Amino acid sequence: MKTLYKISRPFLFALPPEVAHSFSLKMLKIWANFSLVEYKKPVEVMGLQFPNKIGLAAGFDKNGDYIDALESLGFGCIEIGALTPKPQQGNDKPRLFRYKKEQAIINRMGFNNKGILYAIKKLKSSSFSGIIGINIGKNKNTPNENAIDDYLYCLQVSYQHCDYISINLSSPNTPNLRDLLKPANLQKLLTRLKQEQIKIFNQTKKWTPLVVKISPDMDDTQLITVAKIIRGSKMDGIIATNTTVQHSYQQTGGLSGKPLNETTTKIIKKLADLYQGDLPIIASGGIMDKKSADDKLKAGASLVQIFTGLIYRGPVLIKNIFDIC
């Protein structure tokens, strides 16, 4: 796979980014029939047994079409989504941009997905043996005052079909979505979702952890406030972080990749100091090599998720990170 990636990378990078992404996943689906890599070093987080500490961040396989193919790369966890109650096209194209020199990507995808029911159908037919997370969001046309309805619906229909649910309130590409991170909105939303989680658990006896994916674009006061609400609402974990809009690149949207590395590490350290082990932290953002992964684990993360690093470094990145976990 390492050799194949090195050969194909120039061709893929000559294509428009979204076309290259789709093509790569289709080719991986074929390759997976001939190759399967397993990295086993189990770790328990949120009461779940992860085969290893390396996950695929949400956005790479939005609809769950390629879960089994991605397993062949050795991931211990795959998070699909973001998924919304109704299918939606997302923002106009082009909406994905590479900055190769900086090893960065800007996206303004806008929660393009086929709807959560489609993804659940895919999960039911998957043979993936690792941990599956579902990242949920609201439809663009749903006003914020009704956002809880979208999140509740996604939680209710996905609860039995995944290992954890990631609550996405931090994407910069859905208008006003980040307003849901304001203290009053966040408290109300998480309280209601926690109530629903407990209700479904009492009915099914299955505990599906809830984690919140936060923005990297908060100052220290905002971060501490949000982090305390997440802990006070008895969420099961936190993902730090989503993409950032604090950049000077020409294109609008969320920036991911190497430029985000130091920011996410600092945020993880602040969260770890605040939580003191009370709440698991999942690192996401800027993980481009084993050092950046190791830095986040040493800062206090229990797990790491990759996305942009996989695009720039290929599957060897998974092996490199596994060696230090």
Buried (B, 14 or more C-beta within 10 A) or exposed (E): BEEBBEEBBEEBEEEEBBEBBEBBBEBBBEBBEEEEBEBEEEBEBBEBEBBBBBBBBBBBBBBBBBBBBBBBBBBBBBBBBBBBBBBBEBBEEEBBBBBEEEBBBBBBBBBBBBBBBBBBBBBEEBEBEBBBBBBBBBBBEBEBEEBBBBBBBBBEBBBEBBBBBBBBBBBBBBEEBBEBBBEEBBBBBBBBBBEBBEEBEEEEEEBBBBBBBBBBBBEEEBBBBBBEBBBEBEBBBBBBBBBBBEBEEEBBBBBBBBBBBEBBBBBBBBBBEBBEEEBBBBBBBBBBBBEBBBBBBEBBBBBBBBBBBBBBBBBBBBBBBBEEB
